[in-house]
């Protein structure tokens, strides 16, 4: 089944920004050259296939349509087409998508007969399909389906290798961009589109740098890989030894012009900001913002926000801006920031929390502004090390055995052949990408990370070899990405990378002095996570295994490589000494984790999913902690000794084998970090942190224990280590203020430590009509959540809510056990009246749940934390959000307990405003467009009975608020829904 239709897609619009000129030229001539080339047997005796189905689920959905075309040369010489009769009715959304009606399949063959006809047509020949796993799984789920063919080629994965400079590899977009037949969600039309794309994909492969096709064809030759024969044939007499990755990168980057921008702090004289009149003109009906849209409606709130951003830039001050949904925050901050960057030849930064917003800015707003503004816009995205290919790691993965053991246990349904194929495809995609993209981003390459360890293709900041890497700095992808970013108007990154840059004193990102922090409500919690110090048994065990010893790991590999060299006696002796030191360190750290496990005796009550223990003075005075302290002292010393011995060995080994020396250094760098973390948490605690232990009640082999130190006062660190070097920081979100107060947020980000003249708070209402489109209902007579009668009463009121809304209800829980208990009782009751309810189970995928909820219009969902924010389900897909219990932090949370000890009114200062903001986030799931309508139901009677309830109610975006007894809620919802559906 194909993806969404694309309109007005041009090849130019599909090429990634900053594609080098020679690569761009190749793409623009691909379609013509593909028609002129003869690809021999790769265009003979093959069948192009596509299917349509009743949905995306392999378990619950069925085939609807099968279409095939046999190719000879570049022509279709035969076709096979049939509808398929499903057991059930075709879902309405599939009818709307495909145009296939129940009448079309009423007299169609059964799945078995349709697939039998397909098998006869294909005759075991090679099958091409875009996202072949989808089509093949549906075909082979039918009896006889496995006899269709043993040879399938996934053209989606192959197009990512052949055409890595495209921003998308959806068949619809590529077919339109290259002038092939359009995709219409009918199987035969999709087949014709893919038939036209096939020679273009092959031609793209032949454009690869000299030797790369042969190099890929020779990768791990013992592994079965469907693409190997294709690469081998197309490479012809090409010599794999001729492929030189270093030279390919050097040639590629020679086409890229980089002009470093100035550091705004080092510019003499005042910086120039756009004027208020210019901002008004740009947002006027005849301005560039209006030109970006077919129909443009001026929004006063958007203009007001743009003016605040302009003012912050002009005065070098900071802002906290709460702007409701629909204001158009992105353009309101981007336009003044871009104009400022261009006039002063500096780079500005935007940091977001979610990949969704980063992708939206990079794929929509910034390209649109590039077209609309007279000087255009140059923009780049920057992410952490783990998002970029590491050329050194890629070469190692091409030469060493595939790490199958790392993923076999977590993929019980996969064979070693399938996993090896995924790993080889990931390597091929990565090599193709770095050969065409100066700043390659692995996230866009469609790699199946479940079967491909990131360590095959990426490194981390701690493990990066830097000056000891053969590709550093000129050919390095990370270095290239940062050089390019430093030359642009805008850098888009995420909260985590910005915070890591703050912690490293600015050694990661370009010297950006003007920042916008979007989704700013999450900035403090992300800072606490990024700046946490951890001592983890899982991570430590894995690190020691990677480093190894005399019989395994990097130490063993170094011994083998050094032993093969003349004059290796000294190096071997030092490696042996280091191996012994590492072994001693491994043993004592294991003893430390055994001692940490015994802390579970201090945990009160039973643990549902493990437990977290606050490490306070009482815990540190216990006999269990005394055992930890003694083990920690020994581990700290042994780790330091192992680190010194390994460093000495590495220095000598590097003289004999640079690669072996690099691997030792790369694998052993954790020793110093682990030693320092143990010192901070166990031996010399710092009062700036709160300490905790994450424990398991049962001891098992390889049990997972963790000690954690988290910063308590994030604002204090930001006000000392970042804000003084930042000339303007604009924090913005739809949920910053509690009522009209910014006090909680300003403390969280450090504004309240600055002079009052250095920052300003701004609250802008939404452009949406919340009062008309959204109602807030409080269930005022439910038992309190601590009452034994609460869950049964909640189940009853939830039944009435789901029945009244006819499904499409999202219920957001704070406690998994309570969610599962209510689901167990409610799900069968709803099934009896024809309503479907899903639950976010322990191992369920949030992404798949989101997709299912959006695609199944009447489905309701019970969900946890990951759905409280960042989940968009516009329109009738989501009619009601229910919050059963106010999301106060657990009293047992270590940070909560630490704050309670340190401050008298900690609950009112921290837990209450954080809970209010969380409910505001939940409410924000309901109204995503100006036409959305819905009801927020708050099932916590404390909103009525406790004086803090007004803080929640007054923070809701709608003034249409009602308090009702539970027995009346269902009727109220029916009436509200009826009145709004008529409008």
ROVEX-467559 format. One record per residue (C-alpha): x, y, z. Coordinates in steps of 0.25 Angstrom, whole numbers, plus 5000, padded with zeros to 4 digits. Example, Ala and Ser with C-alpha at 12.3 -4.5 7.8 and 13.67 -1.06 7.14 Angstrom:
// residues 2
504949825031;505549965029;
END
This chain:
// residues 983
500050005000;500650134996;500850265004;500050395004;499950464990;500950574987;500550704980;501450794972;502650714975;503850754967;505250684967;505850814971;504950824983;505250674987;506750694987;507350715001;507850855004;509350875002;509450764991;510750784984;510650844970;511150714963;510250624970;509050714967;509450714952;509450564952;508050554958;507450654949;507850574937;507550434943;506250414936;506750444922;508050364924;507250244930;506450234917;507750234909;508450124917;508349974915;508349904928;508349764922;507749644930;507349744941;506149784932;505749644928;504949534934;504549624946;503149654951;502749784958;501649764969;500749844978;499649814987;498449884994;498049835007;496949865017;497949925027;499349925032;499249815042;499849685037;499049615048;497649675046;497649725031;497449655018;497849665003;496849744995;497549764981;498749704974;499449764962;500649724954;501449754942;502549674935;503649764929;504449734917;505449844915;504749974919;503349924914;502249854921;501949724913;500949654922;500049684933;499249614945;498149684952;497049634962;496249684973;496249594986;495049564994;495249595009;494549525020;494049655026;493549795021;494549895016;494750005026;494250135021;495650205022;496150105012;494950125003;495250275003;496750245001;496750144990;495350164983;495150014985;493749984989;493049864995;492349844981;493749824975;494149704983;492749644985;493049544973;494549544974;495349414976;495749374990;497149404995;497649264992;497149264978;497649414975;499049374980;499049244972;498849324960;499949414964;500849304966;500549254952;500849384946;502149414954;502649274952;503749294962;504449414955;504949534962;503949624969;504049774971;503249834981;503349974989;503449935003;503449784999;503349735013;501849795014;501449725001;502149595003;501649575017;500249595012;500449505000;501149395008;500149395019;499149335009;499349185007;500249164995;500749304996;502149254999;502249194985;502049324977;503549354978;504849334986;505449464981;504849594985;505549724984;505049844993;505249964984;504950054995;506250015002;506950004989;506550144985;507150194998;508450144994;508350184979;507750324982;508250374996;508150514993;506650514992;505850565004;504850455003;504750324996;503250304996;502850254982;501850354980;502850474982;503950404974;502950364962;502450514961;503850574962;504450484951;503250494942;502750344944;501350304945;500650364957;500250284969;498750284972;498650174983;498150074972;499049954971;499249954956;499550104955;500650084966;501249974958;501350064946;502050174955;503050074960;503250014946;503650154942;504550174954;505350044953;506350084942;506450224949;506850144962;507850064954;508450184947;508550244961;509450124965;510350144954;510650284958;511250244970;512750274972;513850184966;513950054972;512750074982;511849974975;512949864975;513249894989;511749874993;511649754985;512849694993;512349735007;512349605016;512249515004;511749395012;510449465016;509249455007;508849585002;507749614991;508449734986;509849674984;509549614970;509049754965;510349824971;511249724965;510649734951;510549884951;512049894955;512549814943;514049814943;514049924954;515149894965;514749894979;516149934983;515950064975;514950114985;515550214994;514550275005;515550375009;515750434995;514250424992;513950505004;515050605000;514550624986;513050644991;513450745002;514350824992;513050864985;512450924998;512651075000;512751105015;512851245020;512951255035;512051355042;512451445053;512351415068;511251525072;512051555085;513351585077;512651685067;513051835070;511951925071;510451905073;509651795065;508551835056;507151785058;505951795049;505051915052;503651895058;503151955044;503851845036;503251735045;501851795043;502151805028;502651665027;501351605034;500451695026;499451645015;500451675004;501751635012;502551515010;501851435021;500551445013;501251405000;501551265007;500051235007;498951214998;498051285007;498651375018;497951425031;498651525039;498751485054;498951595064;499651495074;500651455063;501051595060;501151625075;502051505077;502951545066;503051685071;503451625085;504551545078;505051665071;505051745083;505851645090;506951645079;506951795079;507151805094;508051675096;506951635107;506251505109;504751465108;503851355113;502651355103;501451265105;500651265092;499451175091;499251075080;498951145066;499751265069;500751225058;501951225068;503051175058;502851285048;502751385059;504151355064;504751315051;504551435043;505151545052;506351445056;506651415042;506651565038;507551595050;508551485046;508651535032;508851675035;509951645045;510551525038;510351435050;509651305053;508451295061;507951165068;506651095070;506550975080;505350885080;504950765089;504350675078;504850625065;503450655059;503650805061;505050795056;504650725044;503450825042;504450945043;505450875033;504450825023;503350935023;503551065030;505051095027;504951045012;503651135010;504351255016;505551225007;504651244995;503851365001;504951455007;505851534997;507151485002;506651345004;507051265016;508251175019;507951075030;508450945036;508050835046;509050795056;508850665065;509750585074;510850495070;509950375070;509150435058;510350435048;511150335041;512550315047;513450275035;514450205044;513250115050;512750085036;514050035032;514249955044;512849895041;513149865027;514449785031;514049715044;513049615047;511549665047;511149675062;509949575060;509949535075;509649685079;508249675073;507849525072;507349525086;506449645084;505849595071;505349455074;504549445061;505749475052;506749385045;508249415045;508049425030;507049535031;507849615042;509149605034;508349655022;507849775029;509249805035;509849805021;508749895015;508949995026;510449995023;510150015008;509150125011;510250195020;511350185010;510450234999;509950355008;511350395012;511850394997;510750494993;510350575006;511350665013;510550665026;509850525025;508750495035;508550355039;507150375044;506650405029;507250275024;506150175028;507050085035;506449975044;507150005057;506449895064;507349795056;508549895054;509349935066;509650085065;511150055069;511249995055;511150125048;511250235059;512150275071;511850355083;512550485088;513250405098;513750295089;514150395077;515550375074;515650525069;517150555065;517450405065;516350375054;516850365040;515750445035;515850555045;515550665043;515450695028;514650575024;513850555037;512350555035;512050625049;513150725047;512650755033;511250775038;511750875049;512550945039;511350965030;510451005041;511451115046;511251175032;509751185032;508651275036;507951175045;508351055053;507250965057;507650865068;506950795080;506950825095;507850715098;509050755089;508950905093;508950855108;510150765105;510850885099;510550965111;511250855120;512450855111;512651005111;512251025097;513150925090;512050855082;511250955075;511651085067;511751215076;510251245075;509851365084;508351375080;507451255083;506051215082;505651105091;504351045086;503450945094;504151015106;503250945116;504150825115;505550895116;505750885131;505450735131;506350705119;507450785126;507350695138;507350575130;508550625121;509350665133;509150545141;510250455146;510050305145;510750185150;509950065143;510249915144;509649895130;510550005123;511749965131;511649815128;511449845113;512649935113;513549835120;513149725110;513449825099;514849845104;515049705108;516349635112;517349535107;516249445100;515249545095;514949685092;515849805088;516949755097;516949625090;516849685076;518049775079;518849655084;518649585071;518949705062;520249745070;520749595071;520749595056;521749715055;523249705057;523849755071;522549745078;523049685091;522849815099;521549845093;521049705097;521549715111;520849855113;519549795107;519649675117;519849765129;518649855124;517849735123;518049685137;517749825142;516449835134;516049695140;516349735154;515449865152;514349785146;514349695158;514249805168;513249885160;512349755160;512549745175;512049895176;510749865168;510549745177;510649835189;509649935182;508649825180;508549805195;507949945196;506649885193;506549845207;506349995210;505150005201;503850015207;502649935201;502649845188;503149895175;502249885163;503449905153;504649915161;504850025171;505550155173;506150195186;506550335191;507950335196;507850425208;508750445220;507950325227;508250235215;509750275215;509850245230;509250105228;510149975228;509749945214;510350085209;511550055217;511849935209;511550015196;512550125201;513650015203;513449955190;513350085183;514750125189;515349995184;514650015170;515050155169;516550125171;516549995162;515850075151;516850185151;517950075151;517350005139;517250145132;518650175134;519150035130;518250035117;518750175113;520150135114;519850005106;519150095096;520350185094;521250075091;520249995082;519950115074;521450115069;521249975064;519749975059;519050105059;517750035057;517949945069;518350065078;517150145074;516250025077;516850015091;516650165094;515250165088;514850045096;515450085109;515050225110;513950195120;514850155131;515150295135;513750345134;513250225142;514350255153;513950395154;512450365154;512650265166;513450375173;512350475172;511250385176;511850295186;513150365192;513050515191;511550555189;511250695184;510050775190;509650825177;509150685173;508050595178;508450445179;507650315176;507750175174;506950095163;506749955169;506149815166;505549745177;506049605172;507449575169;507749505156;508849485147;509149615140;508249695149;508149845146;508449935157;508750085155;509250205164;508850335159;509250485163;508350595157;508450745158;507450805167;507450945163;507550955148;507251105147;508451125156;509351065146;508751125134;508851265140;510351245143;510851165132;509951205120;509051325121;510251415123;510851375110;509551385102;509151515097;507651475095;506951355099;505451335095;504751225102;503351195096;502251085098;500751075099;500951035114;501851125122;501051205132;500151155143;498951245142;499651375139;500851345147;502251315141;502951305154;503151145153;503651155139;504551275142;505151195154;505351075145;506151145135;506951235144;506251365140;505951405154;507451415157;507651525147;507351675148;505851695145;506251785133;506951665127;505651585123;504151595121;502951505122;501851505111;500551435111;499851425097;498451355096;498151255085;497651295072;496651185073;495251205079;495451115091;494151165098;493251115087;494050995082;494450935095;493750895109;494450865122;493650765131;493950735145;493350605151;493150665165;492650545173;493550435170;494250375182;495650435184;496750355177;497250295190;495850235193;495650085190;494350125183;495050215173;495450115162;494050045161;493450185161;494450235150;494150115141;492650145142;492850295138;493850255127;492750155121;491750275121;492750365114;493250265103;491750235100;491350375099;492550415090;492350285082;493850255084;495050345080;495350365095;496850385100;496950355115;498250395121;498750315133;499850345143;499950205148;500150075140;499549985150;498250065151;498150075136;498249925134;497249905145;496149995139;496449945125;496249805129;494849845134;494449945124;494949885111;493949765110;492749855114;493049955103;493249835093;491849795096;491349925091;492249925079;493350015083;494849975082;495850015094;497349995093;498350005104;499750055105;500349915110;501749895115;502449855102;501549935092;502050035083;501550175085;501850205071;500950095066;499850125076;499850265071;499750225056;498650125060;497850225068;497950325057;497550225046;496350165053;495450275055;494550225066;495650155074;495950195088;497250185096;497750175110;499150235111;500250285120;501250395120;501750385106;500350435101;500250555110;500950645100;501450645086;500250555081;499450615070;498150555066;497350665059;495850665055;494850555059;495950455062;496050515076;494750565082;495050555097;496250555106;496050495120;496950525132;496650425143;497550475153;498350605155;499850575151;500550615164;501950555165;502050435174;502350465188;503450355187;504150425176;505550465181;505550605175;504150625182;504750575196;506050655194;505250785192;504350755203;505550745213;506150875207;504950965206;503750985214;502751005203;503350915193;502050855189;501350985186;502651035179;502950915170;501950795170;500650885168;501150965157;501750845150;500450775151;499650895145;500550905133;500450755131;498850765130;499050885121;499850795112;498750685113;497750795109;498550835097;498450695091;496950735088;496950855079;497950855069;497250935057;496251045057;495150945054;495450845064;494450825075;494450745088;494250725103;495350715114;494750625126;495550635139;495150525148;495850565161;494850625171;496050695178;495850805168;494550845175;494950805189;496350865190;496751005189;497850985179;496750935169;496551075164;497951075159;497650965150;496351015145;496851155143;497951105134;497051035125;496951105111;495451095111;494551175120;493351075117;493551005130;492450915137;492450835150;491550715149;491150595157;491650465150;490250415147;490050545138;491350545130;490850445119;489650525116;490350665116;491350605106;490250555097;489650695097;490950765095;491350675084;490050685077;490050835078;491450845072;491250745061;490050825056;490950945054;
END
